[in-house]
Amino acid sequence: MFFIKNLLIFFGGKSPERDVSVITGLLTLNSVDASLYNAIPVYVNGEGRFFSGEALKDMSFYRTPDYSTLFQVSFLPGESKAFLTRKRKKKELQVYCAVNCMHGRGGEDGALVGLLKNCAIPFVSPDLFASAVAIDKDFTKIVLSGLKINTLPYVRVKRADFFKRSAAFIKYVKNKLGFPVIVKPARLGSSIGIEKVDNEEQLFSSFCSAFNYDDKIICEPFMQNARDLNCAVYELNGKLYASKIEEALRKSDILSFNDKYGNGDKAVGSDRRYPTDLSAQMQNEICRISKKIYRSLDFSSIVRFDFLLCKNNLYLNEINAVPGSMAYYLFCDKFSQFKELLTSLIEEGVERKRKEDKYVTFYKSEILYGDYKGVKK
């Protein structure tokens, strides 16, 4: 009997990066090998509700979405199934694997992985801890300091603390980092909410703006003439594969959202130099550091590591646990190659789940037969 391998492609989410995630999700959906899998889109809207349906395969749907035509998707702990409902119509699907294409909170931070693990569904995505570390720029720096990885000095600012002692924080940033500085929401990507700040007055305004996106922000020194370099890594059968190095090209002082994605009139990643013109020694160093972090944090699937190079000093800038377009273009010259890579990552995720299922989950003890104060026997 032929078993249909239902593959869920998750994208969207309760994040300002939702539109970028749609691009990643649809690209991945169209790259799945249809001879092996039945690819099913699962779109998470701005309210956090899960939807599925054929209409989600068309980009035009997201301009004026009509959810009444879609199935709402739900899951049950311990059941590797997806339950689809629309009015009186119901579907129940056995899930073979899921691919996480959700950028930002709710997906890239490990929340989706937590749901999938509780529902016994294999996944293509980094696991919980690695995802949580990667999305939080503050935590990333703390962990990387233990690995002796070079990052920029920074100041962490929490919303509740800042509005109690704003003058003190502004003075501290000025004394520790000087001006200009870069202000970033700690748990957001795609350069959303990032600003370059040249003085104290701008710093207060920038803090207030960044706190609209997150209750924690970080400040880093602005690196004049820094180069933005990216390297992606994935693992198959215990072996790590690093991409060639790309250089993202800025049009202004910071690599902005429009630099990365344009205004809808150009392809993602079109403003870049790939491969870059770096020396072989520097390229090897970037690959070495990327692999070290990947292995040390137990990453899985494709992860992109973003570096800054300034005056021959290399800094790890950010880690993208669910990179835009799955960073396929760093490994593949055409979609057919990404199809093969995606198949390998799916089967790797399924095999990882099979190994985890062999762990012992029962321990024989007499603890439930004892007398405990406050517990009815």
N, C-alpha and C positions, 0 to 999 in steps of 0.2 A: 504493500500500500504506500502510495507516494505521500510524504508528509510535507505540507506547505510550510515553508519557513517564513513566518510573518516577522517582518523587521520594522520596528517603530523608529521613525526619524523625528526627534523632538527639536522644536525650534520656537522662536518667539520669546515670551517671558515677561515678567513684571520688572522690566529694566529699560532705561533709556536706550540701550543697545538692541532693542527688539527688532528694529528694521534691518540692522546689520545681520542679525541672527536669521532673519527670513532669507536673505541671500545665501547664507551658509547652508541653511536647511534645504532650500530648493536645489542648490547645486549638488549637495550630497544625495538628495532624493533621486535626481536625474542620473547620478553616477552609479547607482546600485545595479549589480548584475541581475537583470530580470529573469534570467534562466535559473538562478539559484534562490532568489528571495522575492517575496511579495512585499514591496516597500510601501509602508503606510505612514502618511504624514500625521503628526500630532502637534498641533499649534497651540501654544499657551498664550492667551491674550493678556492685555494689561491688567485684568482683574485676577489673573492666575487660574482661569478656567481652561480645561483641556478640551480641544475640539479635533475632530477628524472628518475627512470627506474629500471627494474628488476636487471640489472647488479650490482647495488649498494648494493644488499643484500649479495654479495659474497666478502669476504675479499680480494681475489686475485685481484679484480678490481683496488684497490688503489695502488698496486705496480707498475703497468704500465697503468694508466687510459686512456681510449679512450672515450672522451666525445661525439664523433660523433654518438654513439649508444644511447645516452640519450636524454630525453626531457629537454628543458630549461624551467624553472619555473618563472612565474611572478605573480604579485598581483596588484590589483587596490584598492585605498582607498575607504572604505565604502562597498566593495564587499567581503563577506566571502567566496571567491572562490579562487582556484588556476588555473592558465591558463598555460597549458603545450603545447609547440610547438616544432616540429622537422621537418625541411624542410616544406613541405606543410601539414603535419599532425598536427591537433590541438585537444586538449582535454580541457574540462572545468569541474572542480570538485567543488562541494559544500563541504566546509570544516566544519567538526563538531568541531574539536579541534586540537591544535598543541602541541607537546612536545618539549621543548628546551633541546637539548643535546649538545649544542655548548659551549665549554670551551673558556675562554679568550675573547678578543675583538670581537665585532660583534655579540656575542651571550650572554655571561655571563655578559656583561656590561650593558645590557638593550636595546641595539640597535635592536635586533630581536623582543623583546617585544613591542618596539615602533611601528615597522612595523605591527605586529599582531593587536595591539590595533587600529591603523588607518584603518586596513582592517576588523575590527569587527570580528576577529577570537579569540575564547577563547583559553587559553593557560595553560600549566603546566609549570610554571616557576615563580620565584619571579618577582615582578613588577619593574617598572623603577627605582625609587629612591633607593630601597633596593639593587638592582643589581649594580647600580653605586657606592654606598657606599662600597659594599662588594668587588668589584674587585680592588678598589684603596686602597692600604695598608695605604697610608697617610690619606685619608678620613676616613677609618675605625677607625684609632686611634683617629682622631678628634671627631667623633661621639661617640665612646665608652667612651671617657673621660667624656662626658656629662652624661653617664649612670653609671659612677663610676666603670667601668670595668677595671681591671688591665691589662696594656700592657707594653711592654718593652719601655724604652726611645729610642729616635731615632733622626736622622738628615735627613731632606728632602733636596735633591739636584736636581735642575733643570739644564738641559743641557746648556741653554744659559747663566745662571749665572756661572756655573762651569768653562766653558772655558774662561770666563773673569777674574775669580779670583780663579783659581784652587789651588794655594798655600794656600790661606786664608781658603778655604773649607777643605782642608786636615788638616790644623792646628786645625780648629774648631772641626772636627770629633775626632781628637786625644785628644784634651783637654776635650771634653764633654763625650766621650764614652770610650776612651782608646783603646788599642789593646789587643786581636784580635777583629775584628768586622765582621759582616755579611753584604754584599752588595746585594741588591735585586732590580730588576726592579719593579716599583711601581704597574704596572697593568699587571702582568703576573703570571701564576701559574705553577704547576707541577715541581717546583724547577728549571725551566729553567732560566739560566742567573744568578743564585745565586752563590756567592763565599765567602769563608772565607778568611779574609785578616789579615796578621800579622804585617805589617809595612807600612810606608808612601809610599814607592816605589810601593808596591803591590796595595795600595789603588788607586793610580792614574791609574794604568793599569786596575784595576777592574772597576773603574768608566767608563773608555773609552769602555770597553767591554759591560757593562750593558746598556750604552747609544745606543748600536746597537738595543736593544729591546724596549726601551721606552725613552721618553725625561724627565722622572722624576724617580729618584731612591731614595731608603731609606737605611740608615745605622743603624744597631742595634748592641748592644754589643753581642758578642758570649757567649753563656751560656754553660759552660763546664759541661758535663754529664747530660744535660737536657733530659727529656723524652718527646717524641712526642705523644700526646693523642688526640683522635678524638671522637666527639660525633655528631650525626646527629639528626635533628628534622624535623617533618612534622606536618601539621595541618589538621584535618578532622572534619567538623561539629563543629567548634569552640573549639575543644579540641586538645592540643598539646601532641605529642608522642615523647619521646626521646629514642634514642637507648642505648644499652649498650656501654661501653667505650672500644675502641680499642687502642692499643699502636703500633705505627709504629716503626719498628726496624731499626736503622741505621747500616751501615757498615763502615761509616767514620764520620768525625766531623759534617757533615751536612746531612740531609735527602735528598739525591740526586734524580735525575730523575730515575736513574737505580735502586736505592733502592725501589722506588715506583712501577716502571713498568718493570724493567728488560731489557733485550736486545731482547725481542721477543721469548725467550725460556722458559718463566715461566709465571704463571698466575699473573694477577694484584692482588696486596694485599697479596701475599703469605708470605712476610716477616713481620709478625705482630703477636701480642699477643692479642687474643680475646676469651673471655673477658680478660681484664687486671687484674693484681693482686693488684690493688689499694685498699685502705681501703674503706669501704662502705661510710664513711663520705666524702672522696675526690670524689668518683664517684657521690654522690648526689650533691656535690657542682658544679661539672662540668655540670651535667644535669640542675641544677638550673640556672646557668649563661647562658647556651645555650638557654634555653627556654625564659629567660628574654630578651636576644638580639633578638631572633626570633619574640617575641611578640612586642617589642618596635619598631622594624623597619618594622613591617607589612610584614614579609616574607610570602611566600606561597610555595607550593611544598616541596621537600626535600632539606634541607640546611645542610652542614656539618661545624662544628666549630672545628678548630684546636688549641690545647693548648700546651704550654710548661710548664713542671713542673721541677723546679730546687730548690733543698734544701727546699722543702716543700712550695715554692712560686709558685703560679699558674698565668700564663699569657695567655691571649687570643692572639694567634699568627696571624691567618688568618681566613677569612670566605669564604667558597666555596659555592656560590649561585647555581652553577651547578656542583656538585661534580662528580668525576670520577666514572663511572659505576652507577651513581645515588645513590651511597652509599647503594645500595640494600642489600649488604652483612652484613650491620650493623643491619638490621631488619629481614632479611629473610634467612632461612637455605637452601631453594631451590627455583628454578625459579617459580614454581607454586605459591608460596607465593608472589613473586614479581609481578606476573600477577594480583593477586587480589588487591595488594596495588596500582599498576599502574592504574587499572580500577577505584579505588576510587579517586585517584588524578585527573584523567581525568574528572570524573563527578563533582568533586569539582570545577575544573576550569570552566566547563560549567555553573554551578550554580552561580559562582561568576560573570560571564559575564551577566547572566540573571538579577542579582540584580543591576549591574551597568547600565543596559539598562533602568532601571526604574527611573534613575535620571532625573530631569527636565533639558532640554537643550534649552528651549526657555524662554525669558523674554520680556514681552510686554513693549515697551517704545516708546517715540516720538523722540528719538535722531536722527533718519535718516531724520526727517522733518525740522531740524534746518538749519540755515545758518552758514557755517564755512569757514573761510578765507583759500583760497588755494584749496577748494573743490568745484567742479562743481556741481551745484544744479540740 
